[in-house]
Amino acid sequence: MRHKTGRYSGYIRPFSYLLDLIIINLFSYLIAPELFSPFFVGFASLSWVIIAVNVEFYEVYRFTKVLSIINKLFKQFTLFTILCYAFSGFYVNSSNWKSILAYSAFSLGTILVLKLSIFFFLRKYRVLFGGNFRKVIIIGHGKSVDQLTEFFNENPDYGYQLVKVFGLEGDKKSQIQESFNYVLQEHIDEIYCSLTSLTNTQINNYIDFSDNNLKKLKFLPDDNEVFSRNLKLDYYGYIPIASLRNIPLDDIINQTIKRIFDIVFSIFIIVGLLSWLIPILAILIKLESKGPVFFKQKRNGLNYQEFNCYKFRSMSLNSIAHKEQASKNDPRITTIGKFLRKSSIDELPQFFNVLLGDMSVVGPRPHMVSHTEMYARQVDKFMVRHFIKPGITGLAQTNGYRGEVENDKDIIYRVKYDIFYVENWSLLLDIKIVFMTLYNAVRGEEKAY
């Protein structure tokens, strides 16, 4: 769910989806009118998206080869044409294969021209205006480093700006630390490491650094080495590049699915529950203690950005509310607050955060800003959880790691569950976590205080 580097990069893929769907439906009206109907528009649009996901039609990156784009396009249209032919046989009682073939051919040609035009336009845009680029550094030396250096320098149209190469010839320890400082000072986007230039310990140091500072890390193997890690392999030209972490929610389709789920679920809770619950709780909260009905607190979310997280106020007004977590038998908690916290009802206003787009229904729980800064320094890979939006509930919370952090084990295991969720997200996992959260709320949890 991270925004791509470049002002409008995050809109390119959604725009491509929308443009292609307009084309296939417009051409059905112009070339195969016997097919065109509201039912066909829905069928064709859904079929197109499902096929696109399976053949990775929109998985086109700045380093993707033109032949690969054309290959994806022919796969897409072969399957799409077959489905359109089947549709005509079942629902139109006609199998005019010439009309369907003409429809597919014109759509294919138009989308191919537009897709390649956008692809080459972006390359020219990067060269002429320096936009849509990523600042990168290379770590190491050897043949593969020389090849990648040459590739970046001779292909500015790919949108990579090579800022510096750390050769690691000499005092490796000081150069590695220098590279860490350089990445932070110069706002480097991506780090490329030659695996043959680093020991396992040094590789792990770069992994930890990139995770903890939200930087993209890629590895440069020599002679197509095979690694024990589960790495994703891409090719820049003919140079193999291994990516450390594949995050499902980086994909626009997965983002869309999760966002639709978030919107539908949050509207259901806001309209069906909060619309009548807020006035009742407002009266009870106000009767017991002075202060606002809602408690607002700064939290860190996607890409470490701060946002206002909302809850029903469960404490009397105090000066340390933004610094100290609630503990067991905390004297600050009001009588109504004990019930709200025990039942997790105090968290319900966060569905407004979900609707606004600051949070998701499911994701890593956000911490108050002061605690986030502390844990980022103390807990390895803590920052990985900020690669996606925070959630009202999460995998860690349904496995017993919710509420107060009493010891190091609590936060370490919470981060481990969060990283597993980031790397293994699925809609079914979200639904499972929601049901587990409801079950735990009804059953009651030991750390719900």
C-alpha positions, 0 to 999 in steps of 0.5 A: 500500500505504499505510494510509489515514488513520483507525484502521480505514480500511484494513479497509473495502474488504476487509470490503466484499468479504467481506460481498458474497461472503457475500451472493451465496453465501447468497442462491444457497442460499436463493433458487436452490438448484439453482445452489448447490454448492461449484463454484458458490461458487467460480465465483460468488466468482471471477466477482464479484471479476473483474467488480468489478475491471473495473467498479471496483465497490469504487472508492468514495471519500469524494467519490464521488457516490451516483449513481455508486455505483448505476451501478457496482452495476447494471453489476456485477449485469448482468454477474454475472447473465449469467454465472450464467445461462450457468453454469446452462445449462452445469452445471445443465442448467437455465435457470430465468431467473426463479429467477436473476433473483430471486436477482440482484434480492434480492442487488442490493437487499441489497448496495445497502442495505448499501453505501449504509448503510456510505457514509452511516454513515461520513459521520455518523461523521466529523461526530459523532466526527471520525474517519476524517478527513484534515488538508488545506491549500490553496495559492493563491487564486482562484475554484477555491480559494474553491469548494474552501474552501467545499466542505471547510467545508460538507461535514465528512461527506466527512472532510476537515479544512481546517486552513489556506489559504496565499493566496500573495498577497505574498511567495510564496517565504516563504509557500511555505517556510512552508507546507512547515514547516507541513505537517511541524509539523502532520502534514498529510495532503494538499496541494491546490495551485491551478495558476494561482497557481504557476509551473512551478518552484513546482509542481515544488517542491511535487511534490518536497516531497510526494514526499520527505516522503510527503505526498499532493499534488493539484492544483486546476485553474481552468476545467478546464485540460488538463495535459501531466502524466499526472494522475488527475482526480476530482471533489469535488462538481463541483470538478475535482481532479487527483492527481499519482501513481496507485500500483497497489498502493494498490488492495486487489485488487493488494495481495492479489494481491501478498501471495498471491504473496509468501506462496506464494513465501516458503513455497516457499523457506523449506520447500524450500531454507532448511529444509536450507540453514540448518543447513549454513550455520550450521555453516560460519559458526560454524566460521570466526568467532565470532558469530551465524548471522544478521545483523540490521539496522534498515532503513526500509520501508513509510511509512518505518517501521523493521523488522529485516532478516535476512541470513546473517552474512557478516562478522566481528563489527565495530563499523561494520557498521550504518554502512558498506556492504561494499566491494570486497575488504572485509577484514571479509568472511569466506571463507564470506561471500564465497561467500554474497555473490557468490551472493546466498545471504546475502539468503535469510533475508529471506524470513522478513521477507516472510512476516512482512509487513515486505518483499515478494519484489520492491520497492525495496531497503531501505537501512540507517537511517543511509544512508536519512536521508542519501539522503533529504536528498541525492537528489530523490524518494528517499522515493517508494520508501517508498510500498510495501514494500521487496523482496528484489530489485527493478527497479534491482538487475536493471538493474545498480544493486545493492550498494555505492553508489560514486557519485551516479549509482548512487543516482540511477538506483536511485531512478529505477528504483524510482519506475518500479516504484512507478508501473507495478507488475504481477504479470507485472513481479514475475515478470519481475524474479524470473527476471532475478534468478535469471539474474543470480545464476547468471551472476554480477554484478560488484557482488556482493561 
